[in-house]
Structure formats: C-alpha cells, structure tokens
Amino acid sequence: LIKEHQDDKLPRYHKLMAYYKARHDILNRTMDDSSVPNNKLVNDYPGYIIDTIQGYFIGIPVQYSTEKDEKFLDDLQEINDDNNEADHNAEIAKNMGIYGEAYELLYLNEKGDIRFMTLPNEETLVVFDSSYHQSVQLGLRYYTLYDTTDKKDITKVELYYNDKVEYYTQ
C-alpha cells in the first residue's frame, strides 16, 4: 500500500502543490537553440482560486447553535477551542482545494480529551472495501524520521482500524 501510494499519489500531490505555489513545469524548460527566446510566463491561478474560494467558503468560522441542549453546545465549544477548530477547518479546506482530498484524525489524548488534527496527504491513505457504499476498512499513515543515534532513516507506520490502532517501525 505504501509503495503504491508513493508511486501513484505522491507525484500527483507534488505536482498539485507546485501548481498552487506557482512553480509550473514551464519554469524548467530550456532551449537548445540559444537564438530562440526562452520566454516563460506563469500565472498563479491555482493559488488565487484556492485562496479566494477558501476565503468565501470558510473565511467566517463555522457557527454552532442549539435550541435544546446548551450543555452540549458548551462542551462542543470547549473541544473546538482546545483544538483551534477554525484554523483546523481552514487547513482542511485548503488541502481539499489543492489536492482534492484531505485527511483528519479524530482521537483521544492520554487524558481522554477529544482531539483532532489534519494529516498530511503525502503521509496518509485510506483503504475502502469493495462494497457499493465503500466503507472505510482502515486508515494508514506513514512517515520517516531520522535517528540521530544510528544515523539512518526510520519509517513509522500507523494503522487505524474501527476498534484499534497498530504501530510499526521499519
């Protein structure tokens, strides 16, 4: 799964991020004939569109209200405040604009508090079953860390199932 993600998804993700940052392929073009001008023009339409749409979509943070359960609303607001929910939603929206998909991890920390975070698209994939509804079977996150003691890279893998999390180190 990781190899397939690296071979198929990562090149696409890198290209989409380059477009967002106005680093288009034409900037790498060279001309064999020095008498021909090597004109290059890049317009930041992807970045402009994504940032503008995100501003319209999530520029005003999401508001929550209830007519019945004020205690629930207070608890929800505390969770949102602890997780900086407005910025989190903006980051998810930006990733959706750039990559067409985004990943969020909802978890309980060591104190039992509800936390959520954005996972990088470059490190994350989701496996669906083959049913009509395409239910999620597992989420997979992999990332590389440099071990300063052994002077080598270590790949960490986290598998998220419905009822458990498994951790692996390569």
C-alpha positions as CSV (number, residue, x, y, z in Angstrom):
1,L,0.0,0.0,0.0
2,I,2.8,2.4,0.9
3,K,4.7,1.7,-2.3
4,E,1.6,2.2,-4.4
5,H,0.9,5.4,-2.6
6,Q,4.5,6.6,-3.2
7,D,4.4,5.6,-6.9
8,D,0.9,6.8,-7.8
9,K,-0.2,9.5,-5.4
10,L,2.9,11.3,-4.3
11,P,3.9,12.5,-7.8
12,R,0.4,13.9,-8.3
13,Y,0.5,15.6,-4.9
14,H,3.8,17.2,-5.6
15,K,2.7,18.5,-8.9
16,L,-0.5,19.9,-7.5
17,M,1.4,21.7,-4.7
18,A,3.8,23.1,-7.2
19,Y,0.9,24.5,-9.2
20,Y,-0.5,26.0,-6.0
21,K,2.8,27.7,-5.3
22,A,3.1,28.9,-8.9
23,R,6.1,26.6,-9.7
24,H,4.8,25.4,-13.1
25,D,6.6,22.9,-15.3
26,I,7.4,25.6,-17.9
27,L,9.9,27.2,-15.5
28,N,12.2,24.1,-16.0
29,R,12.1,24.4,-19.8
30,T,15.4,25.0,-21.6
31,M,16.0,25.8,-25.2
32,D,18.7,24.0,-27.2
33,D,18.9,26.9,-29.7
34,S,20.3,30.0,-27.9
35,S,19.0,32.3,-30.6
36,V,15.4,31.4,-29.8
37,P,14.0,33.3,-26.7
38,N,13.2,31.2,-23.7
39,N,10.1,33.1,-22.6
40,K,8.3,31.8,-19.6
41,L,5.1,33.1,-18.2
42,V,3.5,31.8,-15.0
43,N,0.2,32.9,-13.6
44,D,-0.8,31.9,-10.1
45,Y,-4.4,31.0,-11.0
46,P,-4.4,27.8,-8.9
47,G,-3.2,29.6,-5.7
48,Y,-5.5,32.5,-6.4
49,I,-8.6,30.4,-7.0
50,I,-7.9,28.1,-3.9
51,D,-7.2,31.1,-1.6
52,T,-10.2,33.0,-2.9
53,I,-12.6,30.1,-2.7
54,Q,-11.4,29.2,0.8
55,G,-11.9,32.8,1.9
56,Y,-15.5,32.6,0.7
57,F,-16.1,29.1,2.0
58,I,-14.5,29.3,5.4
59,G,-13.5,32.9,5.9
60,I,-16.2,33.3,8.5
61,P,-15.7,30.4,11.0
62,V,-18.4,27.8,11.3
63,Q,-21.1,28.7,13.9
64,Y,-22.8,26.2,16.1
65,S,-26.2,26.6,17.8
66,T,-28.8,24.6,19.6
67,E,-32.3,25.2,20.9
68,K,-32.4,22.4,23.4
69,D,-29.0,21.4,24.8
70,E,-26.9,24.3,26.0
71,K,-24.6,22.0,28.0
72,F,-23.8,20.0,24.8
73,L,-23.0,23.2,23.0
74,D,-20.7,24.4,25.8
75,D,-18.9,21.1,25.7
76,L,-18.6,21.2,21.9
77,Q,-17.2,24.8,22.1
78,E,-14.6,23.7,24.6
79,I,-13.5,20.9,22.4
80,N,-13.3,23.3,19.4
81,D,-11.4,25.9,21.4
82,D,-8.9,23.3,22.6
83,N,-8.3,22.1,19.0
84,N,-8.3,25.6,17.4
85,E,-11.1,24.4,15.2
86,A,-11.4,27.5,13.0
87,D,-7.8,27.2,11.8
88,H,-8.2,23.4,11.5
89,N,-11.2,23.8,9.2
90,A,-9.3,26.3,7.1
91,E,-6.4,23.9,6.8
92,I,-8.7,21.1,5.8
93,A,-10.4,23.3,3.2
94,K,-7.0,24.4,1.8
95,N,-5.9,20.8,1.4
96,M,-9.2,20.0,-0.3
97,G,-8.6,22.8,-2.7
98,I,-5.0,21.8,-3.5
99,Y,-5.2,18.0,-3.6
100,G,-8.9,17.3,-4.0
101,E,-8.9,15.4,-0.7
102,A,-7.9,15.9,2.9
103,Y,-7.4,13.7,5.9
104,E,-8.4,14.4,9.5
105,L,-7.6,12.2,12.5
106,L,-10.0,12.3,15.5
107,Y,-8.6,10.8,18.6
108,L,-8.5,10.8,22.4
109,N,-5.3,12.0,24.0
110,E,-3.7,10.4,27.1
111,K,-6.1,12.4,29.4
112,G,-9.1,11.2,27.4
113,D,-9.7,14.6,25.8
114,I,-11.1,14.7,22.3
115,R,-8.5,16.0,19.8
116,F,-8.4,16.3,16.1
117,M,-5.6,17.1,13.6
118,T,-5.0,17.4,9.9
119,L,-2.9,14.6,8.5
120,P,-0.6,15.4,5.5
121,N,-1.8,14.0,2.2
122,E,1.8,12.9,1.5
123,E,1.7,10.6,4.5
124,T,-1.8,9.3,4.5
125,L,-4.1,6.9,2.7
126,V,-7.4,5.3,3.3
127,V,-8.4,1.8,2.3
128,F,-12.1,1.1,1.3
129,D,-13.9,-2.2,0.9
130,S,-15.3,-3.1,-2.5
131,S,-19.0,-2.8,-1.5
132,Y,-21.3,-0.3,-3.1
133,H,-21.0,2.1,-0.1
134,Q,-17.2,1.8,0.0
135,S,-16.9,1.6,3.8
136,V,-13.5,2.6,5.2
137,Q,-11.5,-0.5,6.2
138,L,-8.5,1.3,7.6
139,G,-6.5,4.5,7.6
140,L,-2.8,4.3,7.1
141,R,-0.2,7.0,8.0
142,Y,3.5,6.5,7.3
143,Y,6.3,9.0,7.8
144,T,10.1,8.9,8.0
145,L,12.2,10.1,11.0
146,Y,15.9,10.5,11.2
147,D,17.5,8.5,14.0
148,T,20.5,10.6,15.1
149,T,21.9,7.7,17.2
150,D,22.1,5.2,14.4
151,K,22.4,7.8,11.7
152,K,19.7,6.4,9.5
153,D,16.1,7.0,8.5
154,I,13.3,5.1,10.2
155,T,9.8,4.7,8.7
156,K,6.9,4.7,11.2
157,V,3.6,3.3,10.2
158,E,0.2,3.7,12.0
159,L,-2.8,1.6,11.0
160,Y,-6.1,2.9,12.2
161,Y,-9.0,0.4,12.3
162,N,-12.5,0.9,13.7
163,D,-11.6,-0.5,17.0
164,K,-7.8,-0.3,17.4
165,V,-4.6,1.3,16.3
166,E,-1.4,-0.6,15.4
167,Y,2.1,0.9,15.3
168,Y,5.0,-0.4,13.3
169,T,8.6,0.7,12.8
170,Q,10.8,-0.3,9.9
